[in-house]
Amino acid sequence: MADRNYFVRLAVVLCMAGLACAAGLRCAVADTAVHKVGQVTWHPFKFVDQEIALVGYVLVREKDYVLFSDEPRGKVSAHDLPVSGAGFDQMELLKKYLIKGRFLDHGLAASNGNSYRLELTALPREAKP
């Protein structure tokens, strides 16, 4: 009987943890997915205040940030993501990078009108094209 109660309690705890994750609360398991820029900028509310990883290209260099895009060339749009923080100034135009940082909804007035940005929490790494 004691074994049965243990498994019932364990099932309840696991169920509650799953509900917390589904509700958008922080989960113990880290999100290790690497996203494309468009996945994040088209649905930004899902990522605000979260640590995320992105792959993409530096499209434009500005004084305090770079604009990060899914494409290495093309017109700048509001869905290109401003990236700032340690190491952004080392990123080169047209190169593909894997970057990690906190996705924020404030703190930068970007030239493309995007009010979101990624504040790097790790140095950018060059990715294979």
Secondary structure, DSSP 8 states (H G I E B T S, - for coil): -HHHHHHHHHHHHHHHHHHHHHTT---SS----EEEHHHHHSSGGGTTT-EEEEEEEEEEE-SS-EEEESSSSS---TTSEEEEETTGGG--TT-EEEEEEEEESSS---TT----EEEESS--EE---
